[in-house]
Amino acid sequence: MATLTDKAILSGADNHPPMLEKDMYDSWKSIMELYMMHRQHGRIILESVENGPLIWPTIEENEVTRPKKYAELSAAEATQADCDVKATTIILQ
């Protein structure tokens, strides 16, 4: 029989992702996907987890190629970079 603590862990909360119980991976995965989808830009966050983070675009200056700085990213690229950070934070919580 599950205790109140167990039920709280399984149901998750709005401010943190659910904890993983080894014998309930499929259920946990579904809850994590829902948790991510309910964040701002949830689809992008979930895609970051499934497909990996943004590969930063490069720019050539004075015949030297370097990654773009955050301020140089397009709006879509900046959103993706922000969502990569959110995805990492969710996974590490």
C-alpha positions in Angstrom: 0.0 0.0 0.0 1.4 3.4 -1.0 1.9 6.0 1.7 1.0 9.6 1.3 4.6 10.4 0.6 4.7 7.8 -2.2 1.6 9.2 -3.7 3.0 12.7 -3.6 6.2 11.6 -5.3 4.3 9.7 -8.0 1.9 12.5 -8.7 4.6 15.1 -8.8 4.0 18.7 -8.2 3.7 21.8 -10.3 7.0 23.3 -9.2 9.3 20.2 -9.6 9.4 17.1 -11.7 8.4 13.7 -10.4 11.0 11.4 -8.8 12.0 8.3 -10.7 11.1 4.9 -9.1 13.1 2.2 -10.9 10.2 -0.2 -11.2 7.8 2.5 -12.6 9.9 3.9 -15.4 7.1 4.0 -18.1 4.7 5.8 -15.8 7.5 8.2 -14.7 8.4 8.9 -18.3 4.8 9.8 -19.2 4.6 12.1 -16.2 7.9 13.8 -17.1 6.7 14.4 -20.6 3.5 16.0 -19.3 5.5 18.1 -16.8 7.7 19.4 -19.6 4.9 20.1 -21.9 3.2 22.2 -19.3 6.1 24.6 -19.1 6.4 27.7 -21.3 7.8 26.4 -24.7 7.2 22.9 -23.5 7.4 21.3 -26.9 10.9 22.8 -27.4 12.0 21.6 -24.0 10.8 18.1 -24.7 12.6 18.1 -28.1 15.8 19.2 -26.4 15.6 16.2 -24.1 14.8 13.8 -26.9 17.2 15.2 -29.6 19.9 17.0 -27.7 20.7 20.6 -27.3 21.1 23.3 -29.9 24.2 23.1 -32.0 25.3 26.7 -31.8 25.7 28.4 -35.1 29.0 29.9 -36.1 30.1 33.2 -37.5 33.2 34.1 -39.4 35.1 37.3 -38.4 38.4 38.3 -39.8 38.8 34.8 -41.4 38.3 33.2 -38.0 35.2 31.0 -37.3 33.7 31.2 -33.8 30.4 30.3 -32.2 27.9 33.1 -32.1 27.5 34.8 -28.7 24.0 34.6 -27.1 23.3 38.2 -28.1 24.0 37.4 -31.7 21.5 34.5 -31.9 18.2 34.9 -33.7 15.0 34.9 -31.6 14.3 31.3 -32.4 17.9 30.2 -31.6 17.8 32.2 -28.3 14.5 30.5 -27.3 16.1 27.1 -28.2 19.2 27.9 -26.1 17.0 29.0 -23.1 14.9 25.8 -23.4 18.1 23.7 -23.4 19.0 25.2 -20.1 15.4 24.6 -18.8 15.6 21.0 -20.0 18.9 20.4 -18.2 17.5 21.9 -15.0 14.4 19.7 -15.1 16.6 16.6 -15.6 19.0 17.5 -12.8 16.4 18.4 -10.2 
